[in-house]
Amino acid sequence: MADAAFSGDGKYYSALTHDGRLRIWDTETNILKQEYTPDLHLTAPPLCLQWISVTQSVSPQKGARRKSFSDNATQAIALGTTSGKILLYSVTQGKVETVLVDQKNHIHNKVKSLDWHRKYGLLSCTGDNGIQDWDLENATIRNRYKINVDNKSKQTSGISAIKIIPHTEQSSAKYIVAASWQLGIWRLQENQAILVKNLGHNAAPRALLSLATAGKTCWLIEGSQNERLLSFWDVTITEDPPVNGDEPTPNKRQRKKSITAQVVPTPTYNFVLEDAPKIIDVNVESEEGGVKLQLAAATRSGVVHYYGHMLNGASTKPIKPSVTVQVTTADATPLPLQCCCLTNTGDILIGYTNATIWTFERLIPDLSTKTQVLIRGDTKDKKTHKQTNAVNKLSSDSKRDEVTYVEPMGGVTRKRTTPGGQVEVSMEARLANLALDVKSRGKSAVNQNLTKLLMQGLHSKDKNIILTVLQKDEPGVSWRTVSHLPADYVPLLLDQLADMATRRTSQCSAVCTWLGATLRAHAALLLATAPPRLTQLLAILTHRRSHLCQLLNLKGRLELATSQRSFEEEDIDQEPVLQYDDSSSGEEMETQYQSDDSAPSWEEGEGGEAGGGNSDSADSD
């Protein structure tokens, strides 16, 4: 499975990014020529690519009596996606011209590997170990093949890479090398895949295959992204090669030898690497003294190994590289090598990155040394650096005592003291520099302190220091702090913001503030590099926003329930308007009734006495 490759002539270099975008560089001008983002590149991103040559028919002009057609071969890139589709991207047109769809692929098996040959066309391998032979003119499938890999472990039974083996035999069959848990040569004919030869080498889940031919002989270089070893195999197709199980019956001596010692296929050569390979390229040339093998491999450690070996018989001893190429700057900062390609002129085309800038260069390997170090950098910076050094020397000779220092905390300047002199800094400036109140100092000094503190925390990965700076949810402070942050610390800051975005809401609010400031301050850098953390942040924020309506509904229901509960508690604390107590005794109730009846009887007796007095006075009269 290849996610980066050079074109056939080495003019272009294409690579797939982590978020499914296709980038194409011009190796002659070091310019990013094209960048293509497929539809649904996040849900069905491309997994592998293959450079192909497509023949386009040019329609005749209007008014012509005769129909004349001319075929033009243009370069295109076949992209295999996780949905099972194959996109044919035209480099000249800058768009996808054809989409190859397998109508019988109802499970949407992902395309794991692609390979193309000018004579045999385009072959694809899906996740169910199916091989499809495509007709590019009609966008249909000619033949289907099924490779049955017998393995007890189902995890490593899938095919990770295929490679077409060219042959000169008068046969319509096609031969391929399939890398699964073992390397095997298969013959594809009449919708059947037959195992021709099992090489017996344990292949890794992500295999790298490269093929080289010289006359009728064909060689295969096999490596993996988990091993530090490259294997060299002879995969030449002979007339009617014997199929496994069809070998002639051995005689008695051969049977006895096969019982005593089991024959295991071994590679012709083994090439040792410093680290696991990322991309490999091989070339074989016939010379007067024999056949010369040229092999180049770019490793994960950022170096390129070059091997020059004469093919003069098998060897069990691992072969070390003839020369190792490294690229550094003038101050011994390594520039990692990302890719390599062998050209027809004998040079090596290498590509290395300096921060976010890709640079391609052709070089001739120096076989007189084991390590070839290239010092690369901007020549303009070197010239200006030399000029500034010369100016500084002249100024230092003329004015040695007038050197100005800038203090980071308060912005106080002072001059270097001459022997026997005094420091020209007032006491007021010293006290202002030592002030504990942040508001009393200038904003520029505070922001410089926060920027340096943030750089220190990102460099040492100290959570306490990072949270001290990033929890300041103020747009002005975040903008002034991030604007002074170097470009090397921006990816580290995005990593911390992605980690904080998954935390509680208060930290997520601060993340939005700092993320907005980062996008405004470093927009050009983020557009050029497009770090994968931006995709992760977008997914996190989208996920949190999708649950906002549900959280608001839940919040409203909780507030309604709590308000009703508090209202009921307030009703219990108030004094009742009417209270009835049935726990009093019967005597108390009778006493209460008698006291209530005495008042009207007393009023009646008093009224009678008054009436009697009046009658007596009348009788006396």
N, C-alpha and C positions, 0 to 999 in steps of 0.2 A: 504494500500500500504506500504510494508516493504522494506526498503533499507539497512537493517542490521539485522542479525539474527545469533544465535548460532546453531551449529549442534545438532542432537538429543542427543548425549552423552556428549555434552559440551566440546569436545576436540578442536573444531575449532570455530573461529569467523570470519564471512565474512561481508563485508561492501562494498557499492558502493560509489565511489568518485564523485565529482561534474562533472568531465570530462568523466564519463562513464567507469572507470576502476574498476575491481573486485580485492579486496585484501582479503587474507585469512591469519589469524594469528593462530599459535599454542598456545593455552592457557596454556599448560604445560611448554613450554620453552620460551614464550614471543618473539617468532621469527616470522617475516613476512615470511611465508612459500611460498606463491605463489602470484603472481600479474599478472593478465590477462587483456589485452587491446583488446576488440573485434574489428573486422573490422567495419569501418565506425562508430566508437564510438562517433564521434562528431555530425554526421548527424542523426544517429539512436541509441542513447545511451540506455542502460538498465535502466528501471524504478523501477523494483521490483525483488526480488529474493525469492527462496524457497528451503530449503534443502529437498532432496528426496532420496530414496533408489532404485537403479536400479539393476535389476538382469541380469547378463551377463552369457551367455552360453559358456563353454570352449570346443573347438573343440577337437576331439580325436587325439591321436598320429598316426603318419604315420606307416603303417605296421600292425596296429591292426586289428584283424578279426572282432571284434564286435564294434559297435558304442556306446560309453558310453559318456554321457554328465553329467556335474555337474554344478549346478547353484551357483554363488557367488554373494552375495548382496554387492554392493559397494556404497559409498556415492557420491552424485552428487548434483549440484546446478542448478536449473532451473532459467534462466534469461529472464524476459519479456521485450521486447524492444518497442520503439515507432513505429517501422515499422510493428508491429503485429507478428513478429517471436518470437519463444521461443528457447533459446539456452540451451542445456543440457551440462554443464561443468563437466567433470570428475575430481575429486580431486586427485585420484591416478595417472591418466595419465597426468594431467596438461594441458588439451586441451579440446576443444569442440568436443564431439563425435557425437551428433545428433542435427539437426536443425529442429524444428517442424514448419511447414508452413501451414497456413490455405488457401487452394486454392480458397475458396469462399470469402475471405476477400480482395475484390478489392479496398476498400477505404483505406486500410492499417491503420485500427484502432489500436491504441496503446494498449498494454496489461497493464492494471491498477492494477491487483491483481492476485496472484497465491496462491493455497493451495493444499496440498497433504496429502493423508491418505493411510496407508498401505493396507487397505481393498478396498477403493473406487477409488484409483488412483489419477491422477492429473487433477485439474480443473483450468481453466483460465477465466478471465473476461476482456472483451475489452471495448473500449470507448462507443460503441453503446449499452451497457447493455446486451451484449450477453455472454452466458456461454458455454464453450467448454469442453467436456469430452474427454480426450486424451487417446489413446492406445499407450503406450510408446514402446511396442515391434515392432509394425508395423509403428510407427510414423504417425498415422492417427487419425481422429476424430471419436469417436463412436457416440456421440449424440450432438445435438445443442439445446440450450434453449434460450429463449428470456424473459427477465424480464421486465415487463411493470410497470414503476413507474409513478404514477399519481401525478403530482406536477405542480402548476401554474408557479413557477419559474424554468425556463429551466437551469439556471446556477447550481442549486443544485440537479438536477434530476439524475445525473450520479452516478453510484455505485463506491465507493472508495475502498471497501475491502469486501472479502468473507471469510467464514470459514465453513468447512465441519463439520456437526454434526453426530457423530457416533451413531448408534442405534442397538438394538438387535432384532428388529422385523423381522419376516419372510416376507420380502418384497424387491423387486428389486429397490425400489425408493431410491433416495438420497436426503438428507435434508441439506440445507445450511442456513447460516445467511448472509444476504446481507445488507451492511450499505450504505444507500444513504441519503436522507433528513430525513429518519426514519429507524429504525432497523426493519427488517422483517425476518420471517422464511419461506423459500420456499421449496416446494417439487418438485423434478426434476424426471419426469417419462414419458417415451414415447414421448420424444421431446417436452414436455410441462412443463412450470414452473407455479405452482399454489401457491398462497399466503396462507400459513397455519395460521400464526398468525402475527399480526402487534404489535410490542412492543410499538410503539408510542413515542419513545425517539428521540429527535432531534440530529442527528449525524452530525459531522463536515465534511467538504470536505476531510480531511485526517484523517481517522479513524484508530484506533489500536484495533485489536481483538485478544483475547487469550482464549483458551478453556481448561477446566479441567474436568476430568471424575473420578468418584468413583463408581464402580459397574455399575448399570444401570442409574445412575443420571449424568447429564451433566450440567455444569455451564459455563457461558460466562462472561468475563471481557471486557468491552468496554470503550475506551477512545479516545481522539482526541488530536492532536498536537496544539490545540488552547484553550483547557479548562483545568482547574485545578481540575478535578473531574473524578473518575473512577466509572462506574456503574457495578453492579453484578446482573446477570440475570440467572434464571433457564430455560434452554432450553431443558429439557429432552423430548424425543420423546416417546409418549405413543402409545398404539395400536389404529390405525386408528384415528389420531388426527382430530378434526373438522376443516374444512376449513372455512375461513371467509365467512359468509353468509349462512352456513349450520348448524348453531346452532339450537337446538330445540326451538319450539315456546314457549315463556314464558307465565306463567299464568297471571291473572289479577293483582295480587299484584306485581309481578316482572315487569310488564309493567308500573305500576304506579311509582315504584321505579326508573326505568330507565329513566322515563320522568323527575322526580324531580331532580335526581342527575346522572350525566354522569360518567360512570366508565372509568378511564384512567389508563392504565397499568403503574405501577411504578416498579422500580428495587427493588430487595430484600435488597441490601445494596448499600451505596454510600461511597466511600473512597476519602478523601480530600488530595490534594497534595500541595506542596510549589510552584511549577511551572508546566507548561505543560509537559506531559511525552514524552520521546523519544522512550523508549522500555519498555515493560512490560512482566512479566512472572508470571504464577499462578500454584499452585499445591494444590491438595486436598487429604487428608489422613484420613482414618477411624481409630479412636482410641476407647478406652473403654468408654470414656465419651461422645463420639459423633464424629462429623466430623470436622476436623481442616482445616482451610483455610490458606494457605501461599501465600502471594502476594508481589512481588518486582517490583519497578518501578524506572527507571532512568529518571531524569528530565533535563530540559534545563539549570537549574542553576548549574548543576554539582554535585548533591547529589543523593543518593539512599534511597528510603523509603521502609521499610519492615513492613508488616502487618501480625500479627498472631491473628486469630479470630476463635472462635468456632461458627459453624452454628447452632444457636438455635432459629430460627424464624426471621421474617423480622424486620427491624429497619429503621425508617425514619431519624434518626439523623446521620449526616455524621461521619464516623469513622476516627479518626486521626491515624497517623502511630505509630507503637509500638516503633520503633527506626529509627533514621535518620543517615546514614553513610556518613561521610566526610573524605577526604584525604587531608592532608597538608604536607608541608615540615617543617624542623626544625625552619626555620625563618618565619613561619606562612604564607607561600605562598600557596594558595589553588591549588590543582591538581584536575581538573574537572573529575568526573566520567562519562564515556560515555555509559556503558552498564552494564547489570546485568542478571544473570541466576540462577534459583533454581536447585540445584543438588538433586540426589536421597538420599544422605547422610544427608540432612538437612542443608548443608552449602549454602552460597551465593557466586557465582562466579562473581566477579566484574572486570571491566577493566577501567583504568584511563590513562591519557596521561600526560607526563612530557615533555613539548616542543613538540618534534616530536616522542618521544619514547612511545610505548604502553606497559603497564604492566598489567598482569592479576594475580589475587590473590583470594584465597578462604578464607573465614572468617566465623566465627560463630557469629550470631547477639547477642549482649549483651542486653538482655531485661530488665536489671536492671536500665538502663539509657535511657533517651530520645534521646540523641545525642552520637554517637560513632565516635570519631575522631581518625583517623589513621595517625601517623606521619611516613612518608616514605621519603627516600632519599638515596643517595649513602653512604654506611658505610665507604668506603675508604676515601671519602672526610672528613668525621667526624674525622677519626683517624688522618689523616694528619693535619687537622685543630687543633686537640688537641696537636699533636706533635709540630707544629709550634708555638702554644701559649706557650708551655713550654720552647722552645728554645728562644723565644722572651723575656720571663720573665728573663731567666738567662742572656741573653745578655744585657738587660736593667739594671739589677742590677750591672753588671760588668762595662759597658760602657754607662753610661747615657748621657755623654756630647758629644758623637761622633755620633750624629744622622744626617743623610744626607737628605736634601730636594731636590726635583727636581721641577724646575719651568716649567710650561707648555709652556710659550711663547718662551723663548730663550734657554732653556736647561741649565741655570746657576745653579750650585750647591752651597750650602752654609751650614755651620754647625750651629747648635743651639748654641746660645751665652751662655756662662757661666755667672754667676752673676758678674758684674763688668768688663766683657770682651768686645771685639770689634768685629764687623762683619767683616769676612775675605772675603769681596767681593770688587774687585777693581772698580774704577770709569769707566774704559774702559768696563768692563763687564756690568755695569749698563747701560751705554749709548748704548751698543750693544743690550741689552734687550729691551730698549725703542725705538729702531730705527723704523721709520715708513716705510722704504723701505723693502718690502717683500723679494726682491732678496738678500739683505744683510744677512738675517737670513738663517738658515739651512732648507733644504727641509723637514726633519723629523718634525721639530717644526711646519712648515706651514701646513703639512698634518695632524698633530695631531689637530691643530686648526680647520681645515676644517671638520675633522671627528666629533669633539665635536660640532661644529656649526651645522652640518647636523643632529646629534643626538638630539640636542636641538630643531631644527625646526620640525623634525618628531614627537617628543614627544608632542610639543605644537601645532602642525599643523599650523605653521606660514608660509604662502605662501611666504612672502618676504625673510625670512631666507632660505627657501628651494630653491627658485629660485636663490638666491645669490650664492649658492654652485653649483647647478646643471647646471647653464648656463655657467660654465667654460668648454668649449669644448676642453679639452686637455687630451689625453689618459693617459699620465703619472700621472697627478694630480688625475684623476678619479680612476686609479688603486691603487695608494697609499692611497687614502681616503677610498675607499670601502674595501680594505684589512684589515683595522683596525676597520671596523664597526661590532658591535656585531650581533649575529645571530637573536636576537629578533627584530632588526630594519630592517632586510632584507625584510619581507613582507610589512612593511610600505613604504620602498623605492620603491618597485615594484608598489604599489598603486599610488604613486606620478608620477612615470615614465609612467604608463598607462594613467594618466590624462594629462600629458604633451605631450604624443604621438598624441593626438587629436588636438593639438594646431597648431600654424603656423610652417613653415618649419624650421626656425632657432632652435626652441625648439626641434623639432623632430630629428634634427641632433645631438643635445646634448644628447637626449634620447638614440640614438644608441650607442654613446660613453660610457655612464654610464651603459647601459644595458650589453654591452660586457664586461666591467670591472666587473660587478656584477656576470655574469655567470662564468667568469674565477676564481674569488676569492671565490665564495660560490657554486661551482658546486656540491659538495657532499651534502650540505644542500638542494639545490633545487631538486636534484634527489631523495632524501629521502622524502621530503614533497610534491613536485610538486604543488605549490600554483596555484589557478585558474587564477591569474593575468597573468601568462605566456601564457596561452591560449588566453586571451584577447589581450595581446601585439602582439602575433603572428597574430591574426585576423586583428588588426589595421594596422600593417606593411604590411601584405599581401594585404589589401584593398588599401593602399596608393601606393603600387608597381604596382597594376593592372591598375591604372590610369596614370602611368608614361609616357607611350608611347603617350597617348592622350595629356597630358600636353606638352610634347616635340614638338608634331606637332603643337599645338596651339602657342607655343612660337616661333617656326620658322616662322609661318605665320605672327605673330605680328611683328617680327623683319623685315621681308621682307616688310610689309606695311609701317612701320615707316621709314625704309631706303629710300623707294621711295618717301615718303612725304618730308623727309629732303632734298633729291636731287632736288625735284621740288622747294623748298624754296631757295636753293642755286642758281638755275638758274634765279630766279626772281631778286635777288640782283646783278647779274653781269651787266656790261654796254653793251648796244646793239651794234652790228656791223653796222647796218643800221637803221636809224630812219626817218620816213616820217611824216611831220606835215602838215595837210590840213586846219589848222585854220588861215593861213596868208591871207591878203586882196589882191585884184587884182592889186592895184597901186604898192604895194611892189614888186609884181611879175614882172610888166612892168619895173619898175626901175631896177630891177635885170637883165632883158633882155637887156635894153639899155646899162647898164654898161658892159654887156658881149659883145655887138656888137661894142662899141667904140674902143676897142683895135685893132681889125683888120682894121677898116677904117683909123685910125690914121697911121697905118703902111703903108697903101696904099698911102695916101697923101704925106707922107714923101718920099716915093719912087718916086712919080711923080715929085716932086720938084727937086729931084736929077737928074732926067732924063732931065728936061728942062734946067738946068744949063749947062749941057754938050752940048746940042744942040746949045745954044747961043755961047758958046765958040768955037764951030766948025764953026758957021757962021762968027764969027769975024775973024776967021782964014782964 
